[in-house]
Amino acid sequence: MISQIEAKQIVLQQLKSFGTEIVSVQDSLGRVLAEDILADRPFPPFDRVSMDGIAIRFDDFNQGNLIFKIEGIAAAGKPQMRLQSKNSCMEVMTGAVLPEDTDTVIRYEDLNIENGYASIVSETVNEAQNVHPKAFDAQKADRLIAAGKLISSSEIGILATVGKSQVSVKKNPKCAILSSGDELVDVDQSPADHQIRKSNVHQLKALLQSKKIEATAFHLQDDSDEIERKLGAILSEYELIILSGGVSKGKYDYIPEALEKLGVKQLFHRVKQSPGKPFWFGTHPNGQLVFAFPGNPVSSFVCSLNYLFPFLNKCMGIEERQVSAMLTEEFNFKPSLSFFKEVQLSMNESGELLASPVVGHGSGDLAKLVKTDAFLLLPEEQSNFKAGEVFPVLLSRDFF
């Protein structure tokens, strides 16, 4: 049995690339960019009016003129207009091309307009005010987004601006999720007294969907021949295999033996942690990776957050976010194991993140996850944890 620190190091040593693919900009949200995005023209592409008002020559104002004859209106989306006369102005709208032979924009709020003339009532006018100069933000061919960036709504706005209707992103692994056990029935079935509905497979699928990874679900009955046959077929088709259940020391826990027969090399089995001690991890010579989590729902959830998510993030080049929180009350845990304690999060007036323990009934208590915002990672070398101490947390929902 190894420590959770060693287990995580072993998992992260198996990093690999799953390639790239082209997707539409509409489908790129939450994906990782696989190409640099360059400006296709200057940003902005012209001297842009940034406030509704009038455009003037600053020299006219600087020479004492405060009243300007209005020659016309420059609207957004129209070709550039040209101011014709001295001491004249052009009404301009936000987003319009600044008229030729003007250089300064006065807001409507600083004007009186009457009978075709605009009178400046503001005492202060600065040259080039309310004008967003051409190429002020970026030159043509400047890099706007670097490859490796996680695409959010901000990046999609830029992709659309430069005309990237399709974009290269890092490809997600082809993933299979397997539940196991004769006691499990489908979610739409009525379980007998000795059965329960499948929950882990749906929980794991939802976790992966949060990373834009679609997974195919399978189920294994407690039959060694069927497990070996189905696992063999799945290994030939999928790159990432996630199992839930069947990896402990029970008489019907056939999965580790089946994986060994199929050529999957065990890198570790059993980790000094709670929950999730029976966690099994291995690799196939053809490159497939197998995460075999314990069947208790909280155990599989914790193992996904602490091992699977960091692995996927590293494969995609996403930097792991380090978050810590302060324990709000004393807590004791005596076994010499790393302990993932369910907590609710809050903020104090100083902006510090606080972690309040959630009362539950072990790793089979699925209901307590509804009250849980995160898991506080408590080190194995400590048994008494005092209020005010700060520990790392694994976020189980988007608390921020």
N, C-alpha and C positions, 0 to 999 in steps of 0.2 A: 504494500500500500504506500502510495506516494503523497506528498503534500499537494494542496491545491495550487500552490505557486509553481511547483515542478510540473504538474499536469498542464497548467496553462502554457508554460514555456514549451512543452512538447507539442501541444496543439499548434501553437503559433510558429513552430519550426516547419510546419507542413504547408506553408503558404504557396499558392500557385495562382497562375492567371488562367481565367476561363475564356480568354479571347475578347473580341469586340464585335459589336453589331451596329447596324444603322437603324434608328427608330425615328418616328416623326417627332417634331417638337412637342406636340400635344401629349405624347407618351413618354417624354423624357423626365418628367418630374420625379425626383427621388432617385434617379440613376446617376452614375458617375461618368463625367465627361472623359472621353478618350482622345480628344483632339483640342488643340489650341483654337480659340475663337478670336479672329482678327477683325478689326474695323474695316468694313468694305468701302468706307469713305470717311471724310472728316466728321468729328462729333463736336458740336452740331455741324451739319453740312453747309450752313450759311449763317450770316450774322442774324441772330434770332431775337425777335422782340419778346421780352419776358414780362411785360405788363401792358394792359390796355391803356391807351392814351394817345399822345401825339408824338411824332418824330420830328426833330428840328436839327438845324446846324447849330452846334454849341457856340460857334463864333458869333452867330447872330445874337444869341442871348448875352454872350460875354461883352458885346458892344452896347448893351443897354436895352435891347428890344425885349418887351414883355408881351406884345400882342402879335399873333401870327395868323395870317390868312390860311384857311384850310383849303388845300388843293384837291383832296380826294381821300379815299379810304383804302388802306392796304390790309386785306383780310388774310387769315391763315389759309394756306393751300393755294394761293394765287401767285403767279410769277412776280418777280421783283418789279416794283414801280420806281419812278424817278421824280425827285422833287425838282420843280422847274425854276422857282424864283427865290430871290433873297427875301428874308423875313416872312417866309411862308412855312407851312407845316403840312404833314400828312397824318390823318388819323390812322392809328395802327392797332391791330388786335394781337393778343398773346399768341405766339407761335408763328406769326407772319414773318416773311423775309423783310429785314430792315430796308426801307427805301434807299435807293442810291442817292448820294449827296446829302444824307442825314447821318448823324452819329450819336444822337442822344434821345431818350424817350422820357417824356413827362407823363406821370399818371393822371388819369381823369380826376382823381381826388385832389390834385394840385392845380386844377384849371377851372376857369369859368368859360363856357362856350355859348356864344350868342351871335346870331346873324352871320354865321359863316366864319367867325373869328374865335380863336382860342387865346384867353388871357391867362398868363401864369400868375398864380397867387402864392406860390411857395417862395420863401426867401432863399432857399438853397437849391441849386441845381448843379450837379456834378457831371462833367464831361463823360460820355459813354455810359451813363447810368441806365439801368433797366435794359441793357443789351447783352445778350449771351454771344460772345464772339465766335466766329467760325473756327473750328478745330481747337477750341479752348479746352475741351475735355479729352480729346484724343485725335491723333493724326491718322490718316489712312494707313492701314496695315499694322497699327499698334495692336498688341495683344490685349484683349479686353477680359478674357477668361482663360486661365491656364488649364490644361488637361489635368485630370485628377480631382476637379471640383465637383462636389455633390450638388446636383442641379436643384435649385429651389425656384420659387416664383420670380425672384430677382433675376436669376440667370435666364429664365425663359423669356423675360422681357427683352434682354439683350440679344438672345438668339433670334427672336422675331425681328428686332430692329435691323440686324445685319442680314436678314433674308435666309436664315438657316431653317428651312422647312423640315429638313432631316439632319440628324446629327449622330456622330459616332459616340457610342457609350461603351463602357466595360460590360461584357456579357456576364449575366448571372449564371451560376451553376445549374445544371439540370438536376432537380432535387426530388427525392422520394422520401416520404414519411411513412413509417410502418408502426402500427400498433400490434400488440400480440396478447394472446390470452383467450381461453374459452369463456371467460366470465364477461366478455365485452360484447355488446350488441350495438347496432347503428342508432344514431340519435333519434331517428323517426320510429323506432321500435319500442314496445313496452317490455321492459326487462322482467324476467322472473325474479322470485325472491332472492335467488342466489347469483343474480347477474347485475351488472351496471352498464350504463351507456358509455360509449367512447367519448372521452373529453380531451385527452392529451393530443390526439391527432388534430383536432380542430384548433386547440390552443397553439400548437406548433405551427400549423398552417397560417394562422392569423399573425403570429410573430414574424414569420418569413414575409408575409404580404406587406408588413410595415416597411420592409426593405425592398419592396417591389419584386420579390422572388416568389414565383408560383411553384407549388409542389404537388405531386401526385400522391394520393393516399392509398395505402395497401393495408391488409390485415393478415396476420399469421395466427393460425390456430395452434394449440399446444401439441403439435405433432412434429417430431424431429425430421422425418422424411419430407413433409410438406415445407417446413421452414427452410431446409437446405435447397430444395428445388426452387421455391419462390425467390429466395435470396440470390441464388445463382442467376436467375433471369433478370432480376432487378440490377445486380452488379454489372451485367453486360450492357445495360441501357442508360444508367444514371451515373452522374459524377459525384453527387453528394447524397449519402444515405443516412437518414436519421431514424433511429429505432427508439421506441418507448416501451420498456418492459422486457422481461425475459432475460435479464443479465445478472440476476442475483445468484444465490447459492441453492435455490429450490430445485426439486427433482424434475420440474418441467421447464426449467430455464435452459433451453437448448441453444440459444442464439450464439453465445461465445464459441461453442464447439462447432456449430455449423459454419460460422465465419472462418474459423481456422481451417476446416476442410475445404473451403472455397478459396483459400490462398490469401485471406486477409490477415496481415501481420498485426498482432496485438502490440500496441505501443505502451499501453497501461490498462489495468483493470483494478478498480477500487482506489478511491481517493480519500485522504484524511479530511473529510468535510462532512457537514450535516446541514441540510439534507443533500442527498445525491452521492452517498458513499460508493454504490456499486457501479458508477459510471465506467464504461468501457470505450476505448478509442483505438482505432487501427486504420491501416492503409493497405490498399491492394497494389500489386506490382504494376497494374495498368493505370494507376493514378487515382482510383476512386478513394474517397475518404468516408469512414464510417464512424458516426457518433451514436453510440448505443447508451441511451439514458435509462435510469431506473423508471419503473412504471408509476410510482407515486406522483401525482400531478405537480406538487410543489417542487419535488426533486427535478423533474424534467424541465420545469420552468426555470429554476435556478441555473441548471447546467446550460440551458440555452443562452441565458443572459451572460454568464461568466465565461463560457468557452466558445459557443457557436457564434454569437454576435461579434466578439472581438476578432475571431478568425475571419469571418466574412468581411469585416471592416478593413482588416489588414490586407486581405487579398485585393480589395478594391482601392487601397491606398488612402482610406479614410482614417484620420487620426482619432484614436480612442479618446473619448471625453472623460476626464478624471473629475469625479464629483465626490465631495466628502460632506458629512453632516455630523452635528453634535448630538450625542445621546441626551435625552431629556430626563431619564430616570435610571437608577441603578439596575443592572441586570447581571444574572449569574448563569454560567454554562460550564459545567465541570469537565466533561470529556475532553481529551487532548485532540480536538478537531477544530479546523476552521469552521465557523458557524455563520450561516447566512440568516440573519434575523429579520423577519418581516417588520416593517416600520411604516408609519404614516409621516409624511413630511409637512413642514410648515416653515414660515419665516418669522424671525423676531424683528423688533423695530430697528435693529442694527443691520438687517439684511443677511444674518447668518442662517444657514439651513439647519433646521432642527429635525431630529428623528425620534419619534415616540413609538415604543414597541407595541406591536399588535398581538393580542392574546389569541392563541390558536391551539390546535390539538394535533400537532405533528405534520409530517410531510404528506399525509393523505387528506388533510383538511383543505379541500379546494375552495370552500366558501370564503375562507379568510383572505384570499387573494383580492376579493372585491374591495376590502378595506386597506389593501397594501399598495403603497406608492413606490416602494423600493425595498431592497434587502441590504441591511447593514452588514458589511463583511468584518466579522470579529476574528482576530488572530488566534491560532491554535495554542500559542504559548501562554495565553492569558485566560483566566476563568472568571474573574470579577471585573465587571465593566461599570465604571462610575459615571454618574450624570456629569456632563460637561466635557467628557472625552470625545475626541473627533475620530471618526473612522470612515473608510471608503464606502460608497453606496453604489449598488446596481439599480438603476432606475427601471422600474417595471411598467411605468406609464409615463406619458409626456407631461411631467409635473410642471415644467417651466413654461 
